[in-house]
Amino acid sequence: MSELILQALYSGVLQGGSYALIALGLALVFGTMKVINLAHGELVLLAAYMAYMVESKLGLSPLFAIPLALVLVCTCAVLVYFLVSLIRKDRELNSLILTYGIGIILTNAVLLIWSADVRSTSSAWFQDAVVVGPFYSMRSELLFFVVASVLMAGLWWWLSRSWYGRAVRAVSSNRDAAKLMGINPRTTEIVSFVVAGILASFAGVAIFSYGVIQPAFGHALTVKAFIITVLAGIGSIPGVMVGGLLLGIAEALTVTLASSALQELVGMALFLLVLFLMPNGLFGAKARRG
């Protein structure tokens, strides 16, 4: 039993890395514009289908789909931004309706183009087992956990050290004060959407490399990203990383010790528990001031 639990913890950590990568894009956009992009999961899914298309039509590794996914997903992310920016009244509420509608459009576009069949990679290289001590995983899981860790560290450096990263933090903290300091909020918001698209592109290719995809999967990814953002606390990038790992571990332990039917339920249970006990999240504003 202890070996099963340890293996579940290991698998949960690897899965949590991808979850955190998905949630970082949602958290970044929300922190900058106070907009919850309910089409974010569909953008991740779009990148996953780019990987499927490159593998099935061109016979290439899904890794070669990353440049194509970056262009397509970032373009869609910028289009979402321009549509959201047209909202002048009650942006927080109306943007939810708008991005939800965009998500439905993207889901049905994927359905029309690639049908409702479940897709997965046929690459033996990605599916091969990798042994790390007493633990087992697919090569793709371990590879993209490393990629996710590098991207998260890069994002942390970018937000802390680069001019645009500091501009994103300034707009997130106080939009009017940032304008007085010479920062263009519109440009900064576009940059945050592009960065979110970059993260979504890598996350989508990762999901296709070790899992299965279908058109309705985008909504589930958005829900997971939102749960992690709430767990972390608004504005906490390290919290998003920890929240993703917590959700991944919780789901893996639930599947191992209980039933796979309860896998989605445990995320919602964590979501409600944190809302009741720690409304600001595990690493929210109050926790950081302390």
BELCOR-V255575 format. One record per run of one state. SS is the DSSP state (A for helix, B for strand, O for the rest). FROM is the first residue (numbers start at 1). LEN is the number of residues. If there is no record, write none. Layout:
SS&FROM&LEN, SS&FROM&LEN
This chain:
O&1&1, A&2&32, O&34&6, A&40&19, O&59&3, A&62&24, O&86&5, A&91&24, O&115&4, B&119&2, O&121&3, A&124&4, O&128&1, B&129&4, O&133&2, B&135&4, A&139&23, O&162&1, A&163&11, O&174&1, A&175&6, O&181&4, A&185&26, O&211&1, B&212&2, O&214&3, A&217&16, O&233&4, A&237&21, O&258&2, A&260&18, O&278&7, A&285&5, O&290&1
